[in-house]
Amino acid sequence: MSEIHLTEEDMDPVVKRLRRAHGQLAGVLKMIEEGRECADVVTQLAAVSKAIDRAGFSMIATGLEQCMQQGEAATDAKQRLEKMFMSLA
């Protein structure tokens, strides 16, 4: 089974998403410290979670593309990528 190696170019959108999520999470912590409404905090937590999930999905999508380009057996690629995808669920 081949390994997925993502380039800096591949990772740039992922890093940007994670930096945004980092800022959102800092905002959530501040909201909690300020005693903001529970519904507002949960809404922002959901946004952070979604941003992190999308970063993971982006990495998996890029990995799938690489597997196809590298000629990895379709069954092996599917099983490995499905395992990665499910780890985000």
C-alpha positions, 0 to 999 in steps of 0.5 A: 500500500502506498502512502499519501504525501501531500505537497505544500501546495496541496496543504495550503488550503487545509492550513488556511482552514485550520488557521480560521478554525483556530481563530474561531476556537479562540473566539469560542473560549472568549465567549465562554469566559464572558458568559455568553449565551449557550446557544451562541457558544454552541453555534460557534462550536459547530462552525469550528467543528465544520471547519476542521471537518472540511480540512480533513475532507480536503486532505482525503480528497487530495489523497484520493486524487494522488492514489489514482495518479500513483496507480494504487490498487482501487480496492486498497485505496478505497479501504484506506481512504474510507478508514481515514474518512470514517475517522472524521465521523 
